[in-house]
Amino acid sequence: MKGELIFVALVVLFAASFFYTMSMHPDSEFGGADGEAEGVIAEINPSYEPWIGNLGFEPPSGEIESLLFALQAAIGAVVIGYFFGYYRGKGQSD
């Protein structure tokens, strides 16, 4: 019961901070770390050339890119959840 209350409190705090931030900056766009790093690198060394490019696959739209990112996150969550469940079950059977 205590763990569930802590989880609910964390979710409420996260949601409150998210909605507070969104209300303070309604027109802002949230970018990833890649875009921020690119800007910093260009500021430090404008003649920098990346030593590797993309692997030849460019999603046809932003929605497809978001879908692939969410799918990757879901697969990772399933794998992590499986191993947590496996080791918890293994510990209970001993």
C-alpha positions in Angstrom: 0.0 0.0 0.0 2.8 2.4 0.8 4.5 1.8 -2.5 1.3 2.5 -4.4 0.8 5.8 -2.5 4.4 6.8 -3.4 3.8 6.0 -7.0 0.5 8.0 -7.1 2.3 10.9 -5.5 5.1 10.8 -8.1 2.6 10.7 -10.9 0.6 13.6 -9.5 3.8 15.7 -9.0 5.0 14.9 -12.5 1.6 15.8 -14.0 1.4 19.0 -12.0 4.9 20.1 -13.1 4.1 19.3 -16.7 0.8 21.2 -16.7 2.5 24.2 -14.9 5.3 24.3 -17.5 2.8 24.1 -20.3 0.7 26.9 -18.9 3.8 29.1 -18.5 5.0 28.5 -22.1 2.0 27.6 -24.2 3.7 28.3 -27.6 6.9 26.4 -26.9 8.1 23.4 -28.8 9.9 20.7 -27.0 13.0 19.4 -28.9 15.2 16.5 -28.2 18.8 16.5 -26.9 20.1 15.9 -30.5 18.9 19.3 -31.7 20.3 21.1 -28.6 23.7 19.3 -29.1 23.8 20.3 -32.7 23.3 23.9 -31.8 26.0 23.9 -29.2 28.5 22.1 -31.5 27.8 24.7 -34.3 28.4 27.5 -31.8 31.8 26.0 -30.6 33.0 24.9 -34.0 31.1 26.2 -37.1 33.1 24.1 -39.5 32.5 20.8 -37.8 31.5 18.0 -40.1 29.7 14.9 -38.5 31.9 11.8 -38.9 28.8 9.6 -39.4 25.4 10.2 -40.9 22.1 8.4 -40.6 21.9 4.8 -41.6 20.0 5.5 -44.8 16.5 5.3 -43.3 14.5 8.5 -43.0 10.9 8.1 -41.7 8.4 9.6 -44.2 6.8 11.9 -41.6 7.1 13.1 -38.0 4.2 10.8 -37.0 6.0 7.7 -38.3 9.1 8.8 -36.4 7.1 9.2 -33.2 5.5 5.8 -33.8 8.8 4.1 -34.2 10.2 5.9 -31.0 7.1 4.8 -29.0 7.4 1.2 -30.4 11.1 1.1 -29.3 10.1 2.4 -25.8 7.3 -0.2 -25.5 9.6 -3.1 -26.6 12.2 -1.9 -24.0 9.5 -1.7 -21.3 8.3 -5.3 -22.1 11.9 -6.7 -21.9 12.6 -4.9 -18.6 9.2 -5.9 -17.2 9.8 -9.5 -18.2 13.1 -9.7 -16.4 11.8 -8.0 -13.3 8.9 -10.5 -13.3 11.1 -13.4 -14.0 13.5 -12.6 -11.1 10.6 -11.8 -8.7 8.9 -15.1 -9.6 12.2 -16.9 -9.3 12.8 -15.4 -5.8 9.3 -16.4 -4.6 9.7 -20.0 -5.7 12.9 -20.5 -3.7 
